[in-house]
Amino acid sequence: MSSHSTDSPRIDALFDRLKADKQKAFVAFVTAGDPDLDISAQILAGLPQAGADIIELGMPFTDPMADGPSIQAASQRALAAGQTLMGTLDMVRDFRVTNDTTPIVLMGYYNPIYIYGVDKFVADAKAAGVDGLIIVDLPPEEDDELCLPAMAAGVNFIRLATPTTDDKRLPEVLNNTSGFVYYVSITGITGSAAPQQQAVADNIARIKNHTKLPVCVGFGIRTPAQAAAMAAIADGVVVGSALVDVIAETAENKAETAEEVLALASALAEGVKRT
Amino acid sequence: MEQKNSYRAGPDEKGRFGLYGGRFVAETLMPLILDLEENYEAAKNDAAFAAQLEDLQTHYVGRPSPLYFAERLTAHYGGAKIYLKRDELNHTGSHKINNCLGQILLAKRMGKTRIIAETGAGQHGVAVATVAARFGLPCTVFMGATDIERQKPNVFRMKLLGADIRPVTSGAGTLKDAMNEALRDWVTNVEDTFYIIGTVAGPHPYPAMVRDFQSIIGRETKEQMLAREGRLPDTLIACIGGGSNAMGLFHPFLDDGEVDIIGVEAGGFGLDTPDHAASLAGGEPGVLHGNRTYLLQDDDGQIIEGHSISAGLDYPGIGPEHAYLRDTGRVTYVSATDKEALEAFQLITRLEGIIPALEPSHALAHVGKIAGDLPADHLLVMNMCGRGDKDVFAVADHLNVEL
């Protein structure tokens, strides 16, 4: 059985509060530095007000193997605008000046962290105010790499469970997981097929047999209606590609980007809170 | 019995060769690669599997490939006795078929009904499309849009063989990006799809499995050299992109300490420029495509596209076992530039009547650098891992010849 972390209380405090209010979490994903540092910082600062309970901040990488075209493009825009891992940690630090409650989870791939240096990264991330990490290419088989150092530093390591994670494997996946479990609703990449509510509900029930941690659902959820449907069966709903697509669509008129992204975030949050 | 200090003992149970290798994949794929590992281990110990593979290697591929004494090349350099391991004579024109046959038999054994693959130069793609046709399985090949442009003959061959070619436009549109896209397909089609990786890279068990299927090159070489010269060769030389032909030649000799082993990376415009694909010489250890290995990358851990005249070598990584063999010093890794490879390509074509692929032309360029200084009884084997038909248009272009 996984236990709640005691070192990174923002995520646990959030889910305790939502549970008391009979509410679900809206997790908003954007890529750090997309389309550039200024606008990305504006979006980040505005997300809590727009209704995001947790911010999942993408660390751009040249080779995002689990991501679909939308988030691939977001990574490329951010890298082209000069985003670095250090710059992403700076964004979190700046955000924390005015917001000490909204959890921030960094999502990405291992290599930039490995090059930054694992021990330095977990220390800097903790100091900047990062609450959790979702690292796509670190399955439990590689826990020594980053998961254990992160947990030791008081940063939640949030694991992805997927439709291919069978009952035999689930305990291993949930071991060393803290904060929440991210259930990947489909076999596929981000922003692709829409998930089937019943299949997801069955899998969430299966996961909950093994853990008391909250379970959030992501991949393929684009609209307030889909968010509402998923919120009915999960503890939280993650939306990424749809938000990131707004950044792409407003590329010609960046003055509107932050406002448009936050408007969609509000609509999605309303969908999640409808339940 | 494994020797205690054997260089051939890897990988360990975590799929590591020392620091390198591993299983750095998304959770969705993790159960699949564990399943693959289990099935591969079972197949390895199955005499019927081995017999079927051997039969196909003999009658379909045309193995064993000859070990040819290159008399005029030897005379030209005036030193070491140069032998060519003629894997370019295999069906489909390169060593790639050795691995593809092994993997498609495994796919059949596992009940998979759809094949995917990535390809750079198209040699692996052609080999995959070939075995898919032979075994009647639908096949999708991911290929960078840039590579499609410079490897037209192979693209058409794959289409003739019935493969569905998916152009990849992300990144620079080369091998690295094709591999990303193949992984994205695999993560989407987990039930029915078998991913035939073409080189000794990717998550465990691929580096070990591809090596095992390619090791027939080295085993044959050993036997042929013993029959011909009564002793082992003194030096082995092979080109390296991901490193599958090299690993296939090298692996059976790793514990023969008297054999010098040299891998030749693609030096592009030169190692002092940013435009090369020499991950060992110019890279740092990092994690990409499921394994830790040397990668071309910047200070922020972002991957840099490799460059080489040869589409089969411009991969920014290298198989993890090569990374391990470099660090231990068992294998020496050098590089040859585009220009040197192009010169070697023309030289051997004229001297031996063999048009090589641009990939082994890099190995040949290094042969040219050392052969003249070696004694006449020095036995040197170079792996002629592919033939040059696919490259004639690109070479004409570089030589400013209009076809």
Boltz contact constraints between the chains, C-beta under 6 A:
constraints:
  - contact:
      token1: [A, 62]
      token2: [B, 302]
      max_distance: 6.0
  - contact:
      token1: [A, 62]
      token2: [B, 303]
      max_distance: 6.0
  - contact:
      token1: [A, 63]
      token2: [B, 180]
      max_distance: 6.0
  - contact:
      token1: [A, 63]
      token2: [B, 303]
      max_distance: 6.0
  - contact:
      token1: [A, 65]
      token2: [B, 180]
      max_distance: 6.0
  - contact:
      token1: [A, 65]
      token2: [B, 183]
      max_distance: 6.0
  - contact:
      token1: [A, 66]
      token2: [B, 26]
      max_distance: 6.0
  - contact:
      token1: [A, 72]
      token2: [B, 170]
      max_distance: 6.0
  - contact:
      token1: [A, 84]
      token2: [B, 300]
      max_distance: 6.0
  - contact:
      token1: [A, 85]
      token2: [B, 300]
      max_distance: 6.0
  - contact:
      token1: [A, 110]
      token2: [B, 287]
      max_distance: 6.0
  - contact:
      token1: [A, 111]
      token2: [B, 286]
      max_distance: 6.0
  - contact:
      token1: [A, 111]
      token2: [B, 287]
      max_distance: 6.0
  - contact:
      token1: [A, 111]
      token2: [B, 301]
      max_distance: 6.0
  - contact:
      token1: [A, 112]
      token2: [B, 300]
      max_distance: 6.0
  - contact:
      token1: [A, 112]
      token2: [B, 301]
      max_distance: 6.0
  - contact:
      token1: [A, 114]
      token2: [B, 286]
      max_distance: 6.0
  - contact:
      token1: [A, 114]
      token2: [B, 287]
      max_distance: 6.0
  - contact:
      token1: [A, 115]
      token2: [B, 301]
      max_distance: 6.0
  - contact:
      token1: [A, 136]
      token2: [B, 26]
      max_distance: 6.0
  - contact:
      token1: [A, 137]
      token2: [B, 24]
      max_distance: 6.0
  - contact:
      token1: [A, 139]
      token2: [B, 27]
      max_distance: 6.0
  - contact:
      token1: [A, 139]
      token2: [B, 30]
      max_distance: 6.0
  - contact:
      token1: [A, 141]
      token2: [B, 23]
      max_distance: 6.0
  - contact:
      token1: [A, 160]
      token2: [B, 27]
      max_distance: 6.0
  - contact:
      token1: [A, 162]
      token2: [B, 27]
      max_distance: 6.0
  - contact:
      token1: [A, 162]
      token2: [B, 28]
      max_distance: 6.0
  - contact:
      token1: [A, 164]
      token2: [B, 28]
      max_distance: 6.0
  - contact:
      token1: [A, 164]
      token2: [B, 31]
      max_distance: 6.0
  - contact:
      token1: [A, 164]
      token2: [B, 190]
      max_distance: 6.0
  - contact:
      token1: [A, 187]
      token2: [B, 28]
      max_distance: 6.0
  - contact:
      token1: [A, 187]
      token2: [B, 188]
      max_distance: 6.0
  - contact:
      token1: [A, 187]
      token2: [B, 190]
      max_distance: 6.0
  - contact:
      token1: [A, 188]
      token2: [B, 188]
      max_distance: 6.0
  - contact:
      token1: [A, 189]
      token2: [B, 184]
      max_distance: 6.0
